[in-house]
Amino acid sequence: MTLPAHALSPDLSVAPQLGPEAMPLAVEAGFRSVINNRPDHEGGPSQPTHAEIEAAAQAAGLTYAFLPVAPGYQSPEEVARFAELLESLPKPILAFCRTGTRSTKLYVQAQQR
């Protein structure tokens, strides 16, 4: 399995939905933190839960943050929290959602603050 990450900056890359099995790959790719922007069960019962991903991330040595956001709208509070995570988490950071678009939008909006 290859990690489908796309770099937005030296400190942040985005990816589509990742599962627990991708966490060791994230470490191998040099990431130190993961932000999960996808709400649990958004994709149905086959989507891994944030608790499953968090456990795998921590077992792999990653710092994990869960900031679920809706696909069509990211609130000012969610953007502010994403900006805080970008500042505080160990870098580089890998953020993911269903396709990577939400994570990208959060990043763009956080940069405009």
N, C-alpha and C positions, 0 to 999 in steps of 0.2 A: 504494500500500500504506500502511495506517495501522498505527502501532505499537500493539499491544494491551497497553498497560501499565496496571497498577492500583497506585495509590500506597498504601503501608502506613504511610509516614511522610514527612516532608519530604525525607529523605535516601535512601529506598529505595522502589522500585517493583518489582513482579513481573510476569512475562509468561509465556505459554506458549512452546513451542519457537520460537526465533528462528533464522534462517539468516543467512548472510553478507550477504545483500541488506538486512537490517534494521539493520545497524550504522550506515550513514549516517543512517538515520531516528532512531536513538537519539541521535546527536549533535545532529541538528536539534531533537529534543525536549528537549535540554539536559542529557542524561546525560554523565557524565565517565568512568564505569567500568561494566563488565559482569561479572557472575558467572554462569558456566554451571554449573548443578547437575545436568545430565543426562549420564549415562554415554554414551560413544560406542556407536553401533549398538543402543541399547536399542529403538529403533523400527524397526530393520531397516536395510538398506543404503541406503535413500533419505534417511535422517536425515543432515544435515551433521555432519561430525566437528568435534571441538573445535579441531583444528588449522586447519580452513577458517574457522571462526568467529573464532578468535584472529587470523588473518592479516587478515581483513576489519576486525575491531575496531581493530587497531593501525593499519591503513591509514587508517581514519577518524579516528584520534587518540584512541581510547578506551584506557583501562587495562583489561586483561582478566585474569580469574582463572578457573581451572577447578577446581571442587570437586564432582566427581560423587558423588551419593548415591543410594541405593536408594529406591524409592518408599514402601515400607512401614515403614522404620526409618532414623532418623538417629542415629548413635552420638554419645555425649558428645564424642568427639574431633572429629567433623564439625561439631557445633554450636559447639564452641570455636573451630574454624578459621573458621567463618562469622562468628562474633563478631569475631575478629581482622581479617577482611577488611572488615567494616563499620567498624571503627575506622581502618584504615590506607588504604583506597582513596580516591581522590578522589571527592567527592560532587557531585551525587546519583548513586546506584548503581542499575542495572537488573539484577535477578537473574531467571534463567529456568530452567525445566525443561520437562517435557512439557505440563503444564497451569498451572503456577504454584503448585500446592499444596505441593510439597516446599520450594520457596523460601520460601513463607509459613510453613510449619512450622519451618524453620530459623530464620527471623527471630523468631518467637514464642518458641522455646526459647532463643535467644540473649538475648532481652530478660529472660528469667526467671533468667538466671545471676547 
